[in-house]
């Protein structure tokens, strides 16, 4: 009996050691569909790598309740592929390692949009990781609203909200996009993608503005701050 009790106690302690208290579980969902070429894939990854290692972002992480966040980077298209696996970011060294993994991994996602499936995969990744976050956020970026296979966008969104996640959006606007007008990508993200407490949209008005938009969005997400307007463009 003593051996059994010791084994159970040891197993319980091991299980408790696996779970890590952190302020935020953050899934970065980046568009890798057919409208995104190799150069744009690189631009997006560089934007996130630059942002996660930025001193202002690291300061925001330090100022959270736990001083850490857990983050993973996933590219989505017809399939979803983990580019940089879950990592606990607690300072520059961990941020640099995450950025290096992000930049070194080859493209793994191809095909047309499956947004609903991407949102559901983000929930699965949060449910199965080894981290226990006080907050859960899905950071969704893309340049269109097409959904050509798998679950609907509404189903994916409902699954994420039911799991306690907030979905924030980063639409990458094409030239001539009407912005916040009813047919603009910002308005469509507002109506159909984002949701949960404090959800917001930060748009990149062009692809070269992507890095600054990512940085602004990460600081807001990490600090748990909602912009004055749920739409906050980055020029």
C-alpha atoms as a printed R data frame, in Angstrom:
    type eleno elety resid chain resno       x      y       z
1   ATOM     1    CA   UNK     A     1   0.000  0.000   0.000
2   ATOM     2    CA   UNK     A     2   2.851  2.357   0.880
3   ATOM     3    CA   UNK     A     3   4.467  1.714  -2.503
4   ATOM     4    CA   UNK     A     4   1.163  2.353  -4.272
5   ATOM     5    CA   UNK     A     5   0.564  5.537  -2.291
6   ATOM     6    CA   UNK     A     6   4.069  6.749  -3.044
7   ATOM     7    CA   UNK     A     7   3.628  6.002  -6.717
8   ATOM     8    CA   UNK     A     8   0.305  7.860  -6.823
9   ATOM     9    CA   UNK     A     9   1.791 10.802  -4.949
10  ATOM    10    CA   UNK     A    10   4.763 10.846  -7.302
11  ATOM    11    CA   UNK     A    11   2.491 10.746 -10.328
12  ATOM    12    CA   UNK     A    12   0.366 13.561  -8.931
13  ATOM    13    CA   UNK     A    13   3.427 15.702  -8.272
14  ATOM    14    CA   UNK     A    14   4.738 14.988 -11.773
15  ATOM    15    CA   UNK     A    15   1.384 15.987 -13.238
16  ATOM    16    CA   UNK     A    16   1.375 19.185 -11.212
17  ATOM    17    CA   UNK     A    17   4.898 19.965 -12.377
18  ATOM    18    CA   UNK     A    18   3.852 19.712 -16.020
19  ATOM    19    CA   UNK     A    19   1.259 22.490 -15.703
20  ATOM    20    CA   UNK     A    20   2.825 25.953 -15.577
21  ATOM    21    CA   UNK     A    21   1.108 29.054 -14.282
22  ATOM    22    CA   UNK     A    22   1.451 31.814 -16.836
23  ATOM    23    CA   UNK     A    23  -0.451 34.967 -17.568
24  ATOM    24    CA   UNK     A    24  -1.406 34.216 -21.147
25  ATOM    25    CA   UNK     A    25  -1.706 31.328 -23.598
26  ATOM    26    CA   UNK     A    26  -1.352 32.986 -27.005
27  ATOM    27    CA   UNK     A    27  -1.870 31.259 -30.357
28  ATOM    28    CA   UNK     A    28  -0.553 33.288 -33.291
29  ATOM    29    CA   UNK     A    29  -2.582 32.152 -36.327
30  ATOM    30    CA   UNK     A    30  -0.959 33.490 -39.502
31  ATOM    31    CA   UNK     A    31  -2.341 33.250 -43.030
32  ATOM    32    CA   UNK     A    32  -0.384 30.932 -45.368
33  ATOM    33    CA   UNK     A    33  -3.107 30.396 -47.974
34  ATOM    34    CA   UNK     A    34  -2.667 30.690 -51.713
35  ATOM    35    CA   UNK     A    35  -2.913 34.491 -51.639
36  ATOM    36    CA   UNK     A    36   0.261 34.642 -49.526
37  ATOM    37    CA   UNK     A    37   3.449 34.081 -51.520
38  ATOM    38    CA   UNK     A    38   6.856 33.042 -50.149
39  ATOM    39    CA   UNK     A    39   7.990 36.637 -49.727
40  ATOM    40    CA   UNK     A    40   4.871 37.506 -47.767
41  ATOM    41    CA   UNK     A    41   5.288 34.402 -45.584
42  ATOM    42    CA   UNK     A    42   8.782 35.666 -44.753
43  ATOM    43    CA   UNK     A    43   7.465 39.198 -44.136
44  ATOM    44    CA   UNK     A    44   4.859 37.913 -41.684
45  ATOM    45    CA   UNK     A    45   7.313 35.711 -39.803
46  ATOM    46    CA   UNK     A    46   9.864 38.505 -39.618
47  ATOM    47    CA   UNK     A    47   7.166 40.796 -38.279
48  ATOM    48    CA   UNK     A    48   6.295 38.417 -35.454
49  ATOM    49    CA   UNK     A    49   9.962 37.588 -34.752
50  ATOM    50    CA   UNK     A    50  10.783 41.295 -34.555
51  ATOM    51    CA   UNK     A    51   7.783 41.994 -32.346
52  ATOM    52    CA   UNK     A    52   8.280 39.169 -29.822
53  ATOM    53    CA   UNK     A    53  11.888 40.285 -29.229
54  ATOM    54    CA   UNK     A    54  11.078 44.008 -29.076
55  ATOM    55    CA   UNK     A    55  11.996 45.641 -25.724
56  ATOM    56    CA   UNK     A    56   8.501 47.132 -25.398
57  ATOM    57    CA   UNK     A    57   6.869 43.727 -25.868
58  ATOM    58    CA   UNK     A    58   9.262 42.121 -23.396
59  ATOM    59    CA   UNK     A    59   8.470 44.901 -20.917
60  ATOM    60    CA   UNK     A    60   4.760 44.172 -21.333
61  ATOM    61    CA   UNK     A    61   5.465 40.495 -20.562
62  ATOM    62    CA   UNK     A    62   7.459 41.406 -17.439
63  ATOM    63    CA   UNK     A    63   4.576 43.556 -16.235
64  ATOM    64    CA   UNK     A    64   2.003 40.754 -16.356
65  ATOM    65    CA   UNK     A    65   0.855 39.057 -13.163
66  ATOM    66    CA   UNK     A    66   3.187 36.077 -13.713
67  ATOM    67    CA   UNK     A    67   5.894 37.785 -15.752
68  ATOM    68    CA   UNK     A    68   5.537 35.166 -18.509
69  ATOM    69    CA   UNK     A    69   3.401 34.218 -21.476
70  ATOM    70    CA   UNK     A    70   3.152 30.947 -23.411
71  ATOM    71    CA   UNK     A    71   3.067 31.367 -27.187
72  ATOM    72    CA   UNK     A    72   2.948 29.255 -30.340
73  ATOM    73    CA   UNK     A    73   2.982 30.304 -34.022
74  ATOM    74    CA   UNK     A    74   0.731 28.419 -36.442
75  ATOM    75    CA   UNK     A    75   0.269 28.959 -40.168
76  ATOM    76    CA   UNK     A    76  -3.099 28.141 -41.644
77  ATOM    77    CA   UNK     A    77  -4.430 27.472 -45.130
78  ATOM    78    CA   UNK     A    78  -6.302 24.299 -46.151
79  ATOM    79    CA   UNK     A    79  -4.280 22.704 -43.325
80  ATOM    80    CA   UNK     A    80  -2.778 24.079 -40.125
81  ATOM    81    CA   UNK     A    81   0.919 23.685 -39.279
82  ATOM    82    CA   UNK     A    82   2.829 24.561 -36.105
83  ATOM    83    CA   UNK     A    83   5.836 26.638 -37.152
84  ATOM    84    CA   UNK     A    84   7.140 27.467 -33.665
85  ATOM    85    CA   UNK     A    85   5.919 25.212 -30.860
86  ATOM    86    CA   UNK     A    86   4.746 26.356 -27.452
87  ATOM    87    CA   UNK     A    87   7.415 28.246 -25.555
88  ATOM    88    CA   UNK     A    88   7.255 30.071 -22.240
89  ATOM    89    CA   UNK     A    89   8.572 33.583 -22.841
90  ATOM    90    CA   UNK     A    90  10.110 35.006 -19.683
91  ATOM    91    CA   UNK     A    91  12.788 37.264 -21.110
92  ATOM    92    CA   UNK     A    92  15.055 38.033 -24.092
93  ATOM    93    CA   UNK     A    93  16.694 34.591 -24.277
94  ATOM    94    CA   UNK     A    94  13.398 32.714 -24.616
95  ATOM    95    CA   UNK     A    95  12.070 35.345 -27.042
96  ATOM    96    CA   UNK     A    96  15.189 35.040 -29.212
97  ATOM    97    CA   UNK     A    97  14.865 31.235 -29.270
98  ATOM    98    CA   UNK     A    98  11.211 31.493 -30.316
99  ATOM    99    CA   UNK     A    99  12.061 33.982 -33.056
100 ATOM   100    CA   UNK     A   100  14.887 31.774 -34.345
101 ATOM   101    CA   UNK     A   101  12.605 28.748 -34.560
102 ATOM   102    CA   UNK     A   102   9.969 30.834 -36.305
103 ATOM   103    CA   UNK     A   103  12.390 32.029 -38.986
104 ATOM   104    CA   UNK     A   104  14.108 28.684 -39.553
105 ATOM   105    CA   UNK     A   105  11.070 26.429 -40.140
106 ATOM   106    CA   UNK     A   106  10.055 25.843 -43.783
107 ATOM   107    CA   UNK     A   107   6.564 26.604 -45.019
108 ATOM   108    CA   UNK     A   108   4.204 23.770 -44.079
109 ATOM   109    CA   UNK     A   109   0.689 25.070 -44.846
110 ATOM   110    CA   UNK     A   110  -0.751 25.319 -48.363
111 ATOM   111    CA   UNK     A   111  -4.031 25.656 -50.219
112 ATOM   112    CA   UNK     A   112  -7.180 27.711 -49.853
113 ATOM   113    CA   UNK     A   113  -8.654 29.203 -46.688
114 ATOM   114    CA   UNK     A   114 -10.111 27.059 -43.920
115 ATOM   115    CA   UNK     A   115 -10.651 29.684 -41.227
116 ATOM   116    CA   UNK     A   116 -13.121 27.705 -39.125
117 ATOM   117    CA   UNK     A   117 -10.733 24.754 -38.945
118 ATOM   118    CA   UNK     A   118  -7.855 27.073 -37.995
119 ATOM   119    CA   UNK     A   119  -9.784 28.518 -35.045
120 ATOM   120    CA   UNK     A   120 -10.735 25.036 -33.838
121 ATOM   121    CA   UNK     A   121  -7.114 23.880 -34.132
122 ATOM   122    CA   UNK     A   122  -6.049 26.852 -32.004
123 ATOM   123    CA   UNK     A   123  -8.404 25.660 -29.262
124 ATOM   124    CA   UNK     A   124  -7.020 22.119 -29.489
125 ATOM   125    CA   UNK     A   125  -3.479 23.446 -29.136
126 ATOM   126    CA   UNK     A   126  -4.431 25.359 -25.997
127 ATOM   127    CA   UNK     A   127  -6.262 22.370 -24.544
128 ATOM   128    CA   UNK     A   128  -3.347 19.985 -25.079
129 ATOM   129    CA   UNK     A   129  -0.306 22.088 -24.152
130 ATOM   130    CA   UNK     A   130   1.522 21.908 -20.814
131 ATOM   131    CA   UNK     A   131   0.690 25.460 -19.774
132 ATOM   132    CA   UNK     A   132  -2.081 26.791 -17.562
133 ATOM   133    CA   UNK     A   133  -2.801 30.349 -18.610
134 ATOM   134    CA   UNK     A   134  -4.895 32.838 -16.710
135 ATOM   135    CA   UNK     A   135  -6.050 34.167 -20.098
136 ATOM   136    CA   UNK     A   136  -6.400 32.588 -23.545
137 ATOM   137    CA   UNK     A   137  -6.058 34.617 -26.749
138 ATOM   138    CA   UNK     A   138  -6.128 33.645 -30.423
139 ATOM   139    CA   UNK     A   139  -4.329 36.218 -32.585
140 ATOM   140    CA   UNK     A   140  -5.795 35.712 -36.070
141 ATOM   141    CA   UNK     A   141  -4.307 37.386 -39.149
142 ATOM   142    CA   UNK     A   142  -5.283 37.092 -42.801
143 ATOM   143    CA   UNK     A   143  -6.063 38.958 -46.003
144 ATOM   144    CA   UNK     A   144  -9.522 37.599 -46.841
145 ATOM   145    CA   UNK     A   145 -12.657 35.980 -45.414
146 ATOM   146    CA   UNK     A   146 -12.856 32.925 -47.693
147 ATOM   147    CA   UNK     A   147 -13.656 29.578 -46.062
148 ATOM   148    CA   UNK     A   148 -13.483 26.840 -48.665
149 ATOM   149    CA   UNK     A   149 -13.328 23.657 -46.577
150 ATOM   150    CA   UNK     A   150 -13.967 22.281 -43.119
151 ATOM   151    CA   UNK     A   151 -16.119 23.822 -40.383
152 ATOM   152    CA   UNK     A   152 -17.705 27.209 -40.932
153 ATOM   153    CA   UNK     A   153 -16.178 30.375 -39.540
154 ATOM   154    CA   UNK     A   154 -19.155 30.664 -37.186
155 ATOM   155    CA   UNK     A   155 -18.551 27.147 -35.841
156 ATOM   156    CA   UNK     A   156 -14.852 27.841 -35.322
157 ATOM   157    CA   UNK     A   157 -15.579 31.106 -33.563
158 ATOM   158    CA   UNK     A   158 -18.213 29.541 -31.310
159 ATOM   159    CA   UNK     A   159 -15.807 26.727 -30.384
160 ATOM   160    CA   UNK     A   160 -13.126 29.230 -29.387
161 ATOM   161    CA   UNK     A   161 -15.483 31.388 -27.343
162 ATOM   162    CA   UNK     A   162 -16.917 28.329 -25.575
163 ATOM   163    CA   UNK     A   163 -13.350 27.385 -24.592
164 ATOM   164    CA   UNK     A   164 -12.886 30.758 -22.898
165 ATOM   165    CA   UNK     A   165 -10.656 32.256 -25.578
166 ATOM   166    CA   UNK     A   166 -10.683 35.802 -26.887
167 ATOM   167    CA   UNK     A   167 -10.148 36.133 -30.654
168 ATOM   168    CA   UNK     A   168  -8.441 39.297 -31.879
169 ATOM   169    CA   UNK     A   169  -8.030 40.088 -35.553
170 ATOM   170    CA   UNK     A   170  -5.236 41.466 -37.696
171 ATOM   171    CA   UNK     A   171  -6.620 41.961 -41.209
172 ATOM   172    CA   UNK     A   172  -3.993 42.654 -43.872
173 ATOM   173    CA   UNK     A   173  -5.717 45.155 -46.132
174 ATOM   174    CA   UNK     A   174  -5.355 45.041 -49.899
175 ATOM   175    CA   UNK     A   175  -5.119 48.227 -51.994
176 ATOM   176    CA   UNK     A   176  -8.555 49.776 -52.355
177 ATOM   177    CA   UNK     A   177 -10.053 47.975 -49.355
178 ATOM   178    CA   UNK     A   178 -12.922 50.128 -48.046
179 ATOM   179    CA   UNK     A   179 -11.748 49.712 -44.460
180 ATOM   180    CA   UNK     A   180 -14.546 49.968 -41.950
181 ATOM   181    CA   UNK     A   181 -17.281 50.062 -44.578
182 ATOM   182    CA   UNK     A   182 -19.615 47.081 -44.577
183 ATOM   183    CA   UNK     A   183 -17.683 45.189 -47.250
184 ATOM   184    CA   UNK     A   184 -14.236 46.061 -45.902
185 ATOM   185    CA   UNK     A   185 -12.056 43.387 -44.313
186 ATOM   186    CA   UNK     A   186 -11.919 45.276 -41.003
187 ATOM   187    CA   UNK     A   187 -15.701 45.317 -40.770
188 ATOM   188    CA   UNK     A   188 -15.920 41.637 -41.742
189 ATOM   189    CA   UNK     A   189 -13.386 40.675 -39.052
190 ATOM   190    CA   UNK     A   190 -15.357 42.720 -36.551
191 ATOM   191    CA   UNK     A   191 -18.602 41.001 -37.477
192 ATOM   192    CA   UNK     A   192 -17.460 37.418 -38.025
193 ATOM   193    CA   UNK     A   193 -13.994 36.695 -36.580
194 ATOM   194    CA   UNK     A   194 -13.286 38.471 -33.319
195 ATOM   195    CA   UNK     A   195 -15.044 37.736 -30.042
196 ATOM   196    CA   UNK     A   196 -14.643 37.326 -26.316
197 ATOM   197    CA   UNK     A   197 -13.821 39.820 -23.555
198 ATOM   198    CA   UNK     A   198 -12.121 42.933 -24.899
199 ATOM   199    CA   UNK     A   199 -11.805 41.577 -28.452
200 ATOM   200    CA   UNK     A   200 -10.457 44.044 -31.015
201 ATOM   201    CA   UNK     A   201  -9.094 44.493 -34.531
202 ATOM   202    CA   UNK     A   202  -5.737 46.057 -35.387
203 ATOM   203    CA   UNK     A   203  -5.303 46.338 -39.142
204 ATOM   204    CA   UNK     A   204  -2.207 46.634 -41.296
205 ATOM   205    CA   UNK     A   205  -3.041 49.191 -43.959
206 ATOM   206    CA   UNK     A   206  -0.411 47.668 -46.196
207 ATOM   207    CA   UNK     A   207   1.944 44.709 -45.975
208 ATOM   208    CA   UNK     A   208   4.909 46.863 -45.020
209 ATOM   209    CA   UNK     A   209   2.954 48.112 -41.977
210 ATOM   210    CA   UNK     A   210   2.555 44.533 -40.776
211 ATOM   211    CA   UNK     A   211   5.452 44.506 -38.264
212 ATOM   212    CA   UNK     A   212   4.248 47.643 -36.485
213 ATOM   213    CA   UNK     A   213   0.673 46.308 -36.404
214 ATOM   214    CA   UNK     A   214   1.896 43.032 -34.887
215 ATOM   215    CA   UNK     A   215   3.893 44.851 -32.212
216 ATOM   216    CA   UNK     A   216   0.948 47.060 -31.273
217 ATOM   217    CA   UNK     A   217  -1.393 44.095 -31.163
218 ATOM   218    CA   UNK     A   218   0.941 41.964 -29.032
219 ATOM   219    CA   UNK     A   219   1.392 44.736 -26.469
220 ATOM   220    CA   UNK     A   220  -2.380 45.125 -26.182
221 ATOM   221    CA   UNK     A   221  -2.917 41.371 -25.873
222 ATOM   222    CA   UNK     A   222  -0.136 40.796 -23.364
223 ATOM   223    CA   UNK     A   223  -1.173 43.717 -21.176
224 ATOM   224    CA   UNK     A   224  -4.855 42.790 -21.409
225 ATOM   225    CA   UNK     A   225  -5.644 46.276 -22.697
226 ATOM   226    CA   UNK     A   226  -8.425 47.081 -25.142
227 ATOM   227    CA   UNK     A   227  -7.826 49.993 -27.531
228 ATOM   228    CA   UNK     A   228 -10.158 52.970 -27.274
229 ATOM   229    CA   UNK     A   229 -11.668 51.853 -30.563
230 ATOM   230    CA   UNK     A   230 -12.026 48.173 -31.375
231 ATOM   231    CA   UNK     A   231 -10.579 49.155 -34.754
232 ATOM   232    CA   UNK     A   232  -7.014 50.461 -34.476
233 ATOM   233    CA   UNK     A   233  -5.215 50.837 -37.781
234 ATOM   234    CA   UNK     A   234  -1.441 50.754 -38.079
235 ATOM   235    CA   UNK     A   235  -0.219 52.951 -40.939
